[in-house]
């Protein structure tokens, strides 16, 4: 048995040493935190919307929005969330001017609205976390997010030519990944799972450190004396999915790096959370519960009544539930204990018994273990018969036989010398508390541990596993899917890609595999009231409230309470990295929040690999008179899912009058909870997938469409002029029944800030339809597509999508590429502006020819193709030019020798013309195969065959069965043509004539025409000329009769007025003047003749409405029912005078009724 123990210890020694070496390879950013680089961000990728900051704080005070759910309601559930790191450290401190060696307790926090932030007496400086520069664009104010748009140009259109090519919030170079740029020098996303890998629909990334914390005389860096704090740096990430199963949560991931030189063996990580169930004006009656069994703390409102203006979460409940789900804790892989309980069920490692936590006597001959303080290698030692010196974990002991020793919980040492560090009766023997109202103890299976004396458990890969040990501990690395190299991006050619072994940075291995960490779990929870009871500046108070084993059950009394939960203690050695992750979760009721907790746990257990939708389409829109036209690109259709492959299925169009689309979130599950949004239209691929996805989620199924075909534009004619509308075009995939994967759909994100600013995504749009100016002439060109060259039999149509950007008097030409000389299968098309020389390329070699094409870039026009894809004979246009009694004919493809010798169906038209005499000769032809002999000599003939499409005569082979030399009802003719691509001759069509006694033989002048359905091909040219919208010159004064005020009268409110949930007071009020000529001036007077307001139409022919303050490209203005002095307009009758330059004047009146 001794040999077995020694061998096991050698193995353990190697693994422990490997841990230390690999830990040392983890380095932080050399830059230090800087408060001048503070930036904010918004996590709004699903139904949850919250502000956060790049120094760790989540939430804030008004006017910012904190923990809003659902998005767009102004329902706030969270006040602030602040991460913190605490250590207990033997170091120097100053007392009465003297430096003494003492125990230092330091807890580093984030600055926030809670007050009492740490800093020197008198304030002015914050001692805590600050953002590290370089991880966001310094010229703007926002944290880098994966969905950031490139929209820093003047035209306001994302991704246009006046933008700089980089998403606005990203830096040009990532400090930690400087090589992650594309071939154009544009940075690629610095994703959690690697280079340009976006594992979630919305991901944020930032770094912060504690280098500004000067409270204690600690200098963690031996090479930088200006570096203060404890030496900790944190990589922060937020993740959100818009998938209907995960739409009610935000994930927060924290990667903690000790970039200093100090080894800390007693560290705790915590989160201070302030909840506001029911809103800021209703936080006094909240209830909370900590469910340790499910690792979630949740809060709800006692009387189910929210703050004024609160939006009910359902028809039966006003205020929902909010909670923080605890997902990942720091791991300890040196204590010999299976902290997370995931050891193999067949493991030889024993479970703790109650006796393991009692005292034990050091009897002579007993084996005890010494632990190396650097490698944590265990070395056996036999207790002698006399007093002896013993050293373990760097601590010297003098022991004697018979001495009683016992583990001291939470001091991070092996006090009883059994090789196990810090075993705890509460944490490892495991007693948990049930949810209310029971509050009963619920015994759980004790954890497993290594028995160093017998060696049991030493070889269990999931006991003391680590995320830097170079081992695929749980064996889930898949070479078919995960062998993508250290940058995590397939086909980038980086180190490790395709080498057949797991490498750092690849999925499901080490740092990207959450299961490969022996997590200690949540070890403390403290609920307190009032919120100011614990001061953020009190290191001692914060540290004490994170003491492992402290689980303070929230009282069943409604009050304004907050909570602090923690995980500790764990070591963080120099260069070591630890992880901590939580999820902010919401639910309509208790069952809903627990179901959502199951979902977030599943996402975490799958390494944050959740269903990913296709790429978002890029949407543009035009708002006309009583209609809105949307149009979008086809990029979504080429989306590739690394697991599901090419699984794009279709598009859904949504419309609402609120930016969060809450008014159409009406499709409920079997429990009546709102799940899906009701689309205006759905367009899907014509394939075998249609109807509802076969698997339901809580009684509701995802609709895949009805195989109505894809479209890339949609006109909504059910709108009301003057109403502000929000649209979204989403792309969705088909899911996978066999893999139990539900369909995934892109986000529909529109962010409305408390200040009224609107931030759109590439697939969302905000428009307001209105009447055009008087004398408006729409753009033309839709009927002008002309087939100027070639023989294609399809059609090309031009449609106007956006009249505002159609260019004037530009000549365009469409050309095609095909697959082969004869069959002319259409491959792609190109569009050129040929107005000037040289031509300008508009679309180059696009293969989007089925139905609608992509819109001409920034020109507001789209081509639609009806192509005859297959070469077929057109019987309606084929036949003789004379008497119907001439021979019947058939034309098909020659097939001889059991299909080994076949003709080619050429995409050309032909004319067979009968001449006066047999002065022409056919080509000889001989073929022999399978007993068949075809011998057709050259014979005289009285006809010629011309390829009418190419305007040239072709050769023929003729089977003149009656040897007459004339074309008659018994002849067979084979067309022989030169393939200009290969230079070889080939038989194309086979013509056979037939008839009876009444058939008239063809004579001189008779012509048989053969016409084909022909695809678009290399010989075809189509042209069209565009004409922009205009205003009729010299319009008469009569157009002023079209001017109207709507609504008239205005009665307290107009149906189109915007409901802004963040705006205090009455909000938007306005009336519209419609059909106003360009540059007209409107003066509004009271009935007493007092000037109330002057409005000007600043030009722009597409909107003849002088209306609200929506800033459109035509420069419209507004009357918001305020006077020129900024006062609300009084109720009553008003007179308006319109002066339209060059047209005339008009006087009329309208009323405002109380």
C-alpha positions, 0 to 999 in steps of 0.5 A, spaced: 500 500 500 505 504 501 508 503 494 501 505 491 501 511 495 507 514 493 506 513 486 499 516 487 503 522 490 508 522 484 502 523 480 499 528 484 505 532 485 506 532 477 499 535 476 500 540 482 506 543 479 503 543 472 497 548 475 503 552 478 506 553 472 500 554 467 497 559 472 504 563 472 502 564 464 496 568 465 498 575 465 494 581 466 494 588 462 500 592 463 495 598 463 492 601 470 485 603 471 483 610 469 477 614 472 477 618 466 476 612 461 469 611 465 464 609 460 457 606 460 453 601 456 446 598 455 445 590 455 438 590 451 439 584 447 432 581 449 426 583 454 431 585 459 434 592 459 439 595 464 445 600 464 452 598 466 459 601 467 466 598 465 468 599 472 463 593 474 457 597 476 450 595 474 445 599 475 444 607 477 439 612 479 435 616 474 434 618 469 438 612 467 434 605 467 436 599 471 434 592 471 428 594 466 423 588 465 420 588 460 424 593 456 420 599 454 416 599 460 420 603 465 419 597 470 425 597 474 427 592 479 434 593 480 437 599 484 445 597 483 449 591 483 457 592 485 462 586 485 467 586 490 474 582 492 476 581 499 483 578 502 485 577 508 493 578 508 499 578 512 502 585 511 505 592 513 500 597 515 502 604 519 499 605 526 501 611 530 507 613 525 510 606 525 510 600 520 507 594 523 506 587 521 499 585 521 493 582 518 490 586 513 483 586 511 482 589 504 475 589 500 475 592 493 469 595 491 465 599 485 463 606 485 456 607 485 449 610 487 449 607 494 453 612 497 459 611 502 464 609 497 471 608 499 476 613 499 480 618 503 477 623 508 474 629 505 473 625 498 475 627 491 478 620 490 475 613 489 479 607 492 476 601 488 475 599 481 477 603 475 476 601 467 483 599 464 483 604 457 484 601 450 478 596 450 473 601 447 473 607 442 476 613 446 472 618 442 465 615 444 462 614 451 460 607 450 462 600 452 464 595 446 459 590 445 458 585 439 452 588 436 455 595 436 454 599 429 458 602 424 455 609 424 459 615 426 458 618 419 454 624 417 448 621 414 446 617 420 446 610 415 449 604 419 455 601 414 455 607 409 461 610 405 461 615 410 463 611 416 470 609 418 469 601 417 469 599 425 463 598 429 463 605 433 464 602 440 470 598 439 477 600 439 482 599 433 486 594 436 484 590 442 490 591 447 490 583 449 489 581 442 492 586 437 492 581 431 485 580 431 484 584 425 481 582 418 484 583 412 482 590 411 485 592 418 478 592 421 478 589 428 474 583 429 470 581 436 474 580 442 469 574 444 469 570 450 469 563 445 475 566 441 476 571 435 470 574 432 466 568 435 459 571 438 456 566 442 450 570 444 446 575 441 449 581 445 456 581 448 459 586 452 467 586 454 471 591 458 476 590 463 477 594 470 482 593 476 484 595 483 490 599 481 487 606 484 486 603 491 491 606 496 487 605 502 493 600 504 501 600 503 500 594 499 505 594 492 503 588 489 508 589 483 515 588 484 516 592 477 511 598 477 511 601 484 506 606 482 501 600 481 497 600 488 491 596 490 491 588 491 494 587 484 487 584 481 484 585 474 477 583 472 475 581 465 468 583 465 462 580 460 455 581 459 451 576 455 444 576 452 440 571 448 433 573 444 431 566 444 424 566 447 427 561 452 432 565 454 429 572 453 428 574 461 435 574 463 442 577 463 449 573 464 455 577 467 461 573 467 467 575 471 474 573 470 479 575 476 486 575 474 492 576 480 497 580 475 501 582 481 507 578 485 503 577 491 500 570 493 493 570 496 491 564 500 484 567 503 480 571 498 473 572 497 468 574 491 462 578 493 456 581 490 452 587 493 445 587 490 440 592 491 433 590 488 427 594 487 421 590 486 415 594 484 420 600 482 423 606 486 417 608 489 415 602 491 421 598 494 419 599 501 414 592 501 419 587 498 420 580 500 426 576 498 428 569 499 435 565 498 434 558 495 441 555 496 438 548 493 437 552 486 443 557 487 438 563 486 436 569 490 429 572 488 425 578 490 418 580 489 412 585 491 408 583 497 402 587 495 403 586 487 402 594 486 408 597 483 410 605 482 405 610 479 405 608 471 407 601 473 406 596 467 403 590 469 407 584 467 400 580 465 393 580 465 393 577 472 399 580 475 402 587 476 409 586 479 414 580 477 419 576 480 427 578 480 432 574 482 440 573 481 442 566 479 449 564 482 452 560 476 459 559 477 464 560 483 471 560 484 475 553 483 479 550 488 483 544 485 488 544 491 484 542 497 483 534 495 475 535 496 470 535 490 467 542 492 462 542 486 460 534 487 461 532 480 466 527 481 464 520 477 459 516 481 463 510 480 469 514 483 473 510 488 473 517 492 470 516 499 464 521 501 465 525 508 462 522 514 460 526 520 466 523 524 471 526 519 470 533 522 471 531 529 478 531 533 483 526 532 489 523 535 496 523 532 498 516 534 505 513 533 505 509 526 500 514 523 501 517 517 500 524 516 501 529 510 505 535 509 503 539 503 508 543 499 506 551 499 508 552 492 506 545 488 501 543 494 504 536 493 502 531 499 508 527 502 507 522 507 510 522 514 509 517 519 508 519 526 514 517 531 514 515 538 517 522 540 516 529 539 517 531 532 518 537 528 513 538 522 512 543 516 506 543 512 504 549 507 510 553 510 507 553 517 512 550 522 509 545 528 512 542 534 508 536 535 508 530 540 505 523 540 497 522 542 496 530 541 489 531 539 488 535 532 482 538 529 480 542 523 479 549 524 474 551 518 475 557 514 483 558 516 485 555 509 490 550 512 490 543 513 490 543 521 489 535 522 494 533 517 490 528 513 492 532 506 485 535 506 485 543 506 479 547 509 474 541 510 468 544 512 462 540 516 457 546 513 459 546 506 462 539 505 457 535 509 452 539 506 445 541 509 441 546 505 434 550 506 428 549 503 424 555 500 418 558 504 414 557 507 417 550 510 424 553 511 426 545 513 433 542 513 434 538 507 440 533 507 444 532 501 449 527 499 456 529 502 461 531 498 467 526 495 474 527 497 481 524 496 483 519 501 491 520 501 492 514 505 489 509 501 490 513 494 482 513 493 480 518 488 487 521 486 486 519 479 479 522 478 479 527 473 473 531 476 476 531 483 480 537 484 480 539 476 482 546 474 481 550 467 489 551 466 491 544 467 492 542 460 487 536 461 480 535 458 477 533 465 470 531 463 472 528 456 467 533 452 472 536 447 470 533 440 475 533 435 470 534 429 467 540 432 472 543 437 479 542 433 479 550 431 485 552 434 487 557 440 483 563 437 477 559 437 475 561 430 474 556 425 479 556 418 483 561 421 489 557 420 492 559 427 496 554 432 493 548 434 487 548 428 486 541 426 492 537 430 487 532 433 488 534 440 485 539 445 489 546 445 488 552 450 482 557 447 478 551 443 471 550 445 470 545 451 477 545 454 480 548 460 478 556 460 473 555 455 469 549 459 466 551 465 465 544 468 473 544 468 473 547 475 472 545 482 468 550 484 466 551 491 460 554 490 456 560 494 458 560 501 455 566 504 448 570 503 447 576 508 440 579 507 440 586 511 435 592 511 435 598 511 440 598 505 445 603 508 446 598 514 452 596 510 457 601 508 461 600 502 467 604 505 468 599 511 472 593 509 471 589 515 464 590 515 464 587 508 469 582 509 465 579 515 458 579 511 462 574 506 464 569 512 463 562 509 457 559 512 454 565 513 447 564 511 442 569 513 435 567 511 431 573 509 425 575 514 418 574 512 417 581 513 416 586 507 421 591 507 426 595 503 432 590 503 438 588 500 443 583 500 450 581 499 452 574 497 459 571 497 464 565 495 470 564 499 475 562 501 479 560 495 487 562 493 489 566 488 496 566 487 500 570 482 498 569 475 492 565 477 485 566 474 479 565 477 472 565 475 465 568 477 458 568 474 451 570 475 445 571 471 440 577 473 433 573 472 426 575 471 419 571 471 412 573 471 411 569 477 414 564 482 414 558 477 416 562 471 422 565 475 424 558 477 423 555 470 428 561 467 433 559 472 433 552 469 434 555 462 440 559 465 443 553 468 442 549 462 446 555 458 451 555 463 452 547 463 453 548 456 458 552 456 454 558 454 453 555 447 446 556 446 441 556 440 444 562 435 439 565 430 442 567 423 445 574 422 440 580 422 438 583 415 440 590 414 433 594 413 431 600 410 424 603 409 420 609 406 414 612 409 409 614 404 402 617 404 398 612 407 404 606 406 411 604 409 415 600 404 421 596 408 426 592 404 432 588 406 438 584 404 439 577 403 445 576 408 441 572 413 440 567 408 448 565 408 448 564 415 452 558 417 451 555 424 457 551 426 453 545 429 446 546 425 450 548 418 446 552 413 439 552 417 436 559 415 428 558 414 425 565 413 423 572 415 418 575 420 416 582 420 414 586 426 410 593 427 408 596 433 407 603 436 412 602 442 419 601 441 420 595 445 414 592 441 410 590 447 404 591 444 404 585 440 407 581 445 401 577 445 402 570 444 402 566 450 404 559 453 400 554 456 400 558 463 398 564 460 405 567 460 407 572 454 412 568 449 412 570 442 410 576 438 405 577 433 408 578 426 405 582 421 408 578 416 412 571 415 416 569 409 419 562 409 423 558 404 419 553 400 421 547 403 419 541 407 419 545 413 412 549 414 407 550 420 409 549 427 415 546 430 413 539 432 416 540 439 412 545 444 415 549 449 410 550 455 405 549 451 406 553 445 410 552 438 414 556 434 411 558 427 416 556 421 411 559 416 407 556 410 412 555 404 410 562 401 417 563 399 422 569 401 421 576 399 426 582 401 421 587 401 414 589 404 409 594 403 404 596 409 398 599 407 395 599 414 398 605 417 395 612 419 399 618 417 402 622 422 403 615 427 410 614 429 411 606 427 417 602 429 418 596 425 423 590 425 425 584 420 428 578 423 431 572 421 430 565 424 432 558 423 428 552 422 431 548 429 432 541 429 427 536 432 432 530 432 437 534 437 431 537 441 434 544 438 428 550 438 428 555 432 432 561 434 430 568 431 434 575 431 433 580 436 428 586 435 432 591 438 430 599 439 433 603 445 429 609 447 433 613 452 430 617 458 433 623 454 429 621 448 434 618 444 433 612 439 438 607 438 436 603 432 439 596 430 441 594 423 434 590 422 430 595 426 427 602 423 423 608 425 418 611 420 412 616 420 408 616 414 405 622 411 403 626 405 408 629 400 408 636 398 403 639 393 405 638 386 409 631 388 411 627 382 414 620 384 420 617 381 419 613 374 423 608 371 419 602 373 416 601 366 423 602 362 427 596 363 428 594 355 431 588 353 436 591 348 440 585 346 440 577 347 434 572 346 433 570 354 425 569 354 425 571 362 423 578 364 426 583 368 422 588 373 424 594 376 421 597 383 421 603 386 422 602 394 425 608 396 423 615 392 428 619 397 434 616 394 432 614 387 438 618 382 436 622 377 437 621 369 442 615 370 442 609 365 443 602 368 445 596 364 444 589 366 449 583 364 449 576 366 454 570 366 452 563 364 454 556 366 456 553 358 455 555 351 449 551 349 445 550 355 446 558 358 444 556 365 444 563 369 450 563 374 449 571 376 448 578 374 451 585 374 449 592 374 453 597 371 451 605 371 453 606 364 451 614 364 459 616 364 465 613 362 468 608 365 462 605 367 460 605 375 459 598 378 453 597 382 452 590 383 457 585 381 456 578 380 450 577 385 447 570 384 440 572 388 436 571 382 430 567 385 425 572 385 427 579 388 434 581 388 438 585 393 436 593 392 441 597 388 445 600 394 443 607 396 439 608 390 432 606 392 430 601 387 430 593 386 430 588 380 426 582 380 427 577 375 423 572 372 428 567 369 426 561 365 431 556 368 431 550 364 432 550 356 425 547 353 422 548 347 416 553 346 411 549 342 407 556 342 412 559 338 415 553 334 412 551 327 411 552 320 410 559 317 405 556 312 400 550 311 398 547 317 398 540 313 405 540 312 409 535 316 408 534 324 415 535 327 418 533 334 424 536 337 428 533 343 435 530 345 438 525 341 440 519 346 444 513 343 448 507 346 444 506 352 445 514 354 452 514 353 451 518 347 447 524 348 445 531 345 445 537 348 439 542 349 442 548 346 438 555 349 438 557 342 432 559 336 433 555 329 430 556 322 429 550 318 428 553 311 426 549 305 430 551 298 429 550 291 434 544 289 438 539 293 444 543 292 446 542 300 450 536 303 449 533 310 455 531 315 457 524 315 456 520 322 457 513 324 456 510 331 456 503 333 455 500 340 451 495 344 449 491 337 447 498 334 450 501 328 448 508 326 451 509 319 449 516 316 453 518 310 453 525 307 447 526 302 444 531 298 439 536 302 434 541 299 434 545 306 439 549 311 438 550 318 440 557 321 441 558 329 437 564 329 440 567 336 447 567 333 445 568 326 449 563 323 448 557 319 449 550 322 451 543 320 446 537 320 446 530 320 440 527 316 437 520 316 434 521 309 430 514 309 427 515 302 433 517 299 429 523 296 434 529 297 428 533 300 426 534 306 419 530 308 415 527 313 420 521 313 426 525 315 430 525 321 435 531 322 441 532 327 443 539 329 451 539 329 454 546 332 461 548 334 461 549 342 465 556 342 467 555 349 471 548 348 472 549 340 469 542 339 463 540 335 457 537 338 450 534 336 445 539 340 437 537 338 434 532 334 428 533 329 424 528 327 418 529 321 412 525 321 405 525 317 400 521 313 397 521 306 394 527 307 401 531 309 403 536 304 411 535 303 415 542 304 416 546 298 421 552 297 420 558 301 417 553 307 420 555 314 420 551 320 421 555 326 424 552 333 423 557 339 426 555 346 425 558 353 432 561 354 435 563 361 438 570 362 445 569 359 452 572 356 449 575 350 443 579 354 443 586 355 437 590 359 437 597 360 433 602 364 433 609 366 432 612 373 428 619 374 428 622 381 422 624 384 420 632 383 415 637 384 411 640 378 414 647 376 409 652 376 403 649 380 397 653 381 394 657 388 389 651 388 394 646 391 393 650 397 386 647 398 389 641 399 392 643 406 389 640 412 390 640 419 389 633 423 386 632 427 381 638 427 379 639 432 385 636 437 381 633 443 386 632 448 390 627 445 391 624 438 392 617 436 399 617 433 402 621 439 408 617 442 407 614 449 414 615 452 415 611 458 421 615 461 418 622 460 415 625 466 409 629 465 404 629 459 409 627 454 408 628 446 403 633 444 402 635 436 398 636 430 400 636 423 399 640 417 399 636 411 400 637 404 404 643 405 408 646 399 416 646 400 419 652 404 412 655 406 411 659 413 406 657 417 404 663 422 399 661 428 395 666 431 389 666 437 383 669 435 385 676 438 390 676 433 396 674 437 402 671 434 402 664 438 408 660 434 411 660 427 413 654 423 417 653 417 417 647 412 425 647 411 424 643 404 424 636 402 418 634 397 417 627 400 413 629 407 408 635 406 407 635 413 409 640 418 409 635 424 413 633 430 420 633 432 422 626 428 428 629 425 428 626 417 432 627 411 427 632 409 428 637 415 421 637 417 419 641 424 413 641 429 408 644 433 408 641 439 402 645 442 407 650 445 407 657 444 413 661 442 414 662 449 415 655 451 408 655 454 402 650 453 397 652 448 390 654 451 384 651 449 380 654 443 380 656 436 386 658 432 387 661 426 393 659 421 396 663 415 400 659 410 405 663 405 408 659 400 413 662 396 411 663 388 404 659 390 400 664 394 397 664 401 392 661 405 388 663 411 384 657 415 382 655 422 383 649 427 381 648 434 384 645 441 378 642 445 379 640 452 
